């Protein structure tokens, strides 16, 4: 695995940063947590989670900040999406993604919905899973009425593989969850690996 920036509170040395056309996707730092916590408190975001996330400060920091211990011992990668300008300047945290075992999840600030940032983020994270985590398969689960997220997965080549009904204290009655999966060869084809696309870089 590649090395990455180790300055300040940044403890990850095995997960690289991913640079796309409009994003920097990097392991989550302690300084990102307040912004991400605010996003998770936004009902428009939290309502799209299968289980609405906890917003307890201690739990958020424990779950959101990425370090090597987390990957090696819990097989979890937490990534932050930072928008960038054409001048390569980094602008603001606009979302996050997570790989836990072999399942991917993600969210974007509502201010950036319907602008292609979700697809760009998920594509970058899938590329990282293929190139650096050597995962043979990725899974994703989305609420049936989350059409935008379904379209992102389908565009990347994820295949529908099942439907389940669940309950949660925050929602009345049963709600439908769609299951998707993609195998490494199909993922490599869809995100053009090797070849043009999201690039990884090492910051020294």
C-alpha positions in Angstrom: 0.0 0.0 0.0 1.1 3.6 -0.6 2.2 6.1 2.0 0.4 9.3 2.7 0.7 12.6 4.5 1.5 12.2 8.2 1.4 15.8 9.4 -0.6 17.1 12.4 -3.4 14.8 13.6 -3.3 12.7 10.4 -2.4 9.2 11.5 -3.0 7.2 8.3 0.0 5.9 6.4 -1.6 3.1 4.3 -4.5 4.8 2.6 -3.6 7.3 -0.2 -5.3 10.5 -1.2 -7.4 10.4 -4.4 -7.5 13.4 -6.7 -10.4 13.6 -9.2 -11.5 16.4 -11.5 -13.2 18.3 -8.7 -12.4 16.5 -5.5 -9.7 15.5 -3.1 -10.7 12.3 -1.4 -8.5 11.6 1.6 -8.6 9.7 4.9 -10.7 11.6 7.5 -8.8 13.8 9.9 -9.8 15.0 13.3 -10.3 18.5 11.9 -13.1 17.2 9.6 -15.3 15.8 12.3 -17.2 19.0 13.2 -18.2 19.6 9.6 -19.1 15.9 9.0 -21.1 15.8 12.3 -23.1 18.8 11.2 -23.9 17.1 7.9 -25.0 14.0 9.8 -27.4 16.1 11.9 -29.0 17.4 8.7 -32.3 15.5 8.3 -32.0 15.5 4.5 -28.7 13.5 4.9 -29.5 11.3 7.9 -32.9 10.3 6.5 -31.1 8.5 3.7 -29.2 6.3 6.0 -30.5 2.8 6.6 -30.0 3.5 10.3 -29.8 7.2 11.2 -26.3 7.9 12.5 -25.5 8.8 16.1 -24.4 12.4 16.5 -22.8 11.9 20.0 -19.5 13.8 19.8 -17.3 11.1 21.3 -18.9 8.4 19.1 -18.6 10.6 16.0 -14.9 11.2 16.6 -14.2 7.6 17.3 -16.1 6.4 14.2 -15.1 9.2 11.8 -11.3 9.7 12.2 -9.3 7.3 10.1 -6.0 5.8 11.2 -4.0 2.7 10.5 -5.3 0.9 13.6 -8.8 1.2 12.3 -8.0 -0.4 8.9 -5.8 -3.1 10.3 -8.1 -4.1 13.1 -11.6 -3.2 12.0 -11.2 -3.3 8.2 -12.8 0.2 8.0 -11.8 3.1 5.8 -13.3 6.5 6.5 -12.8 9.1 3.7 -13.5 12.8 3.4 -14.4 14.5 0.1 -13.0 18.1 -0.3 -14.0 20.2 -3.3 -11.2 21.8 -5.2 -10.9 24.5 -7.9 -9.2 24.4 -11.3 -6.2 26.1 -9.6 -5.8 23.0 -7.4 -7.0 24.9 -4.4 -8.9 22.9 -1.8 -12.1 24.6 -0.9 -14.5 22.9 1.5 -15.5 19.5 3.0 -18.6 18.4 1.1 -19.1 14.8 2.1 -17.7 11.5 3.1 -17.5 7.8 2.3 -16.8 4.7 4.2 -15.6 1.2 3.3 -16.4 -1.3 6.1 -15.2 -4.8 5.4 -16.4 -4.9 1.8 -19.4 -2.5 2.0 -19.4 1.0 0.8 -21.5 3.9 2.0 -21.4 7.7 1.3 -23.1 11.0 1.6 -22.8 14.5 0.1 -24.0 17.9 1.5 -27.4 18.8 0.0 -25.9 22.0 -1.4 -24.0 19.8 -3.9 -26.7 17.3 -4.8 -27.5 16.8 -8.5 -24.1 18.1 -9.6 -22.3 14.8 -10.1 -20.2 15.0 -6.9 -21.8 11.8 -5.5 -20.8 9.8 -8.6 -17.3 11.4 -8.6 -16.8 10.5 -4.9 -18.1 6.9 -5.2 -16.0 6.3 -8.3 -12.9 7.5 -6.5 -13.6 5.3 -3.5 -14.3 2.2 -5.7 -10.9 2.9 -7.4 -9.2 2.9 -4.0 -10.9 -0.3 -3.1 -9.7 -2.0 -6.2 -6.1 -0.5 -6.4 -5.1 -0.4 -2.8 -7.4 -2.5 -0.6 -7.5 -5.4 -3.1 -11.1 -6.1 -2.4 -12.6 -8.7 -4.7 -16.2 -7.5 -4.3 -18.0 -4.4 -3.0 -21.5 -4.3 -1.6 -23.9 -1.3 -1.1 -27.3 -1.0 0.4 -29.7 1.9 -0.3 -33.2 2.8 0.6 -35.5 2.0 -2.2 -36.7 5.6 -2.5 -33.1 6.9 -2.7 -33.2 7.1 -6.5 -30.1 9.3 -6.8 -27.9 6.8 -4.9 -29.3 3.9 -6.9 -28.4 5.7 -10.2 -24.8 6.2 -9.0 -24.4 2.5 -8.2 -26.0 1.4 -11.5 -23.9 3.8 -13.5 -20.8 2.3 -11.9 -21.9 -1.2 -12.8 -23.2 -2.4 -9.5 -25.8 -5.1 -9.9 -29.1 -5.4 -7.9 -28.9 -8.6 -5.9 -31.7 -8.5 -3.4 -34.4 -6.7 -1.5 -35.0 -6.7 2.3 -37.5 -5.1 4.6 -36.3 -3.6 7.9 -37.5 -1.7 10.9 -36.0 1.1 12.9 -37.2 3.1 15.8 -36.8 6.3 13.8 -39.1 5.2 11.0 -42.7 4.0 11.1 -43.3 0.4 10.0 -41.2 -1.5 7.5 -38.9 0.1 4.9 -37.4 -1.4 1.8 -33.6 -1.7 1.4 -32.0 -2.6 -2.0 -28.8 -4.6 -2.1 -26.2 -4.1 -4.8 -22.9 -5.7 -5.5 -20.0 -5.5 -8.0 -17.1 -7.9 -8.6 -13.5 -6.7 -9.1 -13.3 -7.4 -12.9 -16.5 -5.5 -13.7 -15.4 -2.7 -11.4 -12.1 -2.4 -13.1 -13.9 -2.1 -16.5 -16.3 0.5 -15.3 -13.8 2.9 -13.8 -11.2 2.3 -16.5 -8.4 0.7 -14.6 -5.7 0.9 -15.5 -6.0 4.1 -17.5 -7.4 7.6 -17.1 -9.5 8.4 -14.1 -9.1 9.2 -10.4 -5.4 9.3 -9.5 -3.7 8.5 -6.3 -0.8 10.6 -5.0 1.6 10.5 -2.1 2.1 13.7 -0.1 5.5 13.8 1.6 
